[in-house]
Amino acid sequence: MASSRKPRPTRDDRPAGERHLLEALRKAVEAAVATAIPPGGEATLAPPVRRQRTPPPAPLLIAFSGGRDSTALLHACCALRAARLRAFKELRAVHVHHGLQAGADDWARHCAALGGRVGVPVEVRRVQVLRQGRGIEAAARAARYAALAEAAVAQRAAAVLTAHHLDDRIETFLLQWLRGAGVDGLAAFPGVRAFADGTVKLVRPFSAVARRDLAEYVERHGLPVVEDPSNQDTRLARNAVRQRVLPVLAELRPGYERAAARSVELVAEAAQVLREVAAADLHACSAGASGASRAALRLDRLQTLSSARQALVLRQWLAQFGIEAPPRARLGEIVAQALHARSDARMLVRIGASEVRRHRGLLLLRTVDTAREREGQRLSWQGERAIEVPSWRGRLHFDEVEQGEGFDPAWLRAAPLELRGRGGGERFKPHAGRPSRTLKRLFQDAGVPEFERGHLPLVWRQDRLIYVAGLGADVRLTDSGAARVQLRWQPASDLIRAD
């Protein structure tokens, strides 16, 4: 007769600090990759049932520098893998080789060797750190995250794990405070965020774990680590905060880390609320804007918001197109020109490679066009569906229609076409039953902004203007019938377009 007694739980003799560290890691990772774990495949200590065949979980990718913190992360992940937790079944690591220190090659070899001993393959990715006006820390960080994102996509990882901890978060808070950052900056880094192509998550499972706990873990297990000499260079702002500021805070208020962490969490919550408010306001300001494919805001709705919410909307608006928001003064300039300048005043505010314009009650975002004047370009159409026109940064389409208005294809083939800019005084007739008019008047009637008109080519056949981008074809040269061709101009990227 089988015993009905339940098995006694195995006693965990690990120190409380280590149990806390492993539990924090387990919870953070399982929450982040929950979508990658099939239903019924949650972490379990029981062996899988053969009949329940589920696909293996996507790998976890560990950012592994070889330093104390990332070594603790790698070893802790292996401990949870040994406990047969499903989310940790497939572990891989990436070491980013910045090439900034003399010992960089030795560090890469150390990481590969340690990974081999614990059964975690380590990929070494070499990067080139380009400063481009940034400090060396910021440039190295940008190169590192780009390499991690590429590795995550290549290896189809469920998440990328980094070993950032509580002390790192407090340091970031102080550095952002010194720079005058807003709540998004003061919130420091989130524990989980979207990464790479959006399907991968960046997870910082130790964001509530103190540095000393990680150091104790490494010492307890006798793990070999590498030491980066640049960590002692107090000319770097983060090192100065870590070595000069934090010890003073610890003397003034022992145990300040937990209180500081609560403040950072409260700021992060406030930042999240503001993002939600900004998202709702942005939707209200962009919904129903004419030219829905454009990055446009309705000024009548933006004007109803307080100045603080107007700034939030503009930041959110720029962010959705990957544009870093300018300083407050620049945002104020955009609002002032958009809402308070004369209705007939021309508006232009440059933000890096983009510019903000105003047209008929809308705020428009577009890329800066550096070409002062477009050159004429001759084309010979031989039945292609579209012809690229690099000098005009676009593509001319030839759409065949079985029945309807269009050009006779034989007539189009018989003579070359030429794309030109406006010369002034051209007249055009895009509508039957209406007289021909000047292009300026037609553009005004069609609502084409003045700053866009120079980007729109005019298509000539011999000495006849047959098509104007943004207006259409001259109806005097088209007819109805079978197998007609309609011209259509597609710009490359002058206007930033919403997905």
Secondary structure, DSSP 4 states (H G I P E B T S, - for coil): ----PPPPPPP--S-HHHHHHHHHHHHHHHHHTGGGSPTT----SSPPPTTS--PPPPPEEEE--SSHHHHHHHHHHHHHHHTT-GGGSSEEEEEEE---STTHHHHHHHHHHHHHHHT--EEEEE-----TTS-HHHHHHHHHHHHHHHHHHHTT-SEEE----HHHHHHHHHHHHHTT--HHHHT-S-SEEEETTTTEEEE-TTTTS-HHHHHHHHHHHT------GGGG-TTSHHHHIIIIIHHHHHHHSTTHHHHHHHHHHHHHHHHHHHHHHHHHHHHHHHTT-SSTTB-EEEHHHHTTS-HHHHHHHHHHHHHTTT-----HHHHHHHHHHHHHS-TTS---EEETTEEEEEETTEEEEEEPP--SSPPPEEE--SS-SEEEEGGGTEEEEEEEEEEEEEB-HHHHHTS-EEEE---S--EE--STTS--EEHHHHHHHHT--HHHHTTS-EEEETTEEEEETTTEE-GGG-EEEEEEEEEEEEESSSB-B--
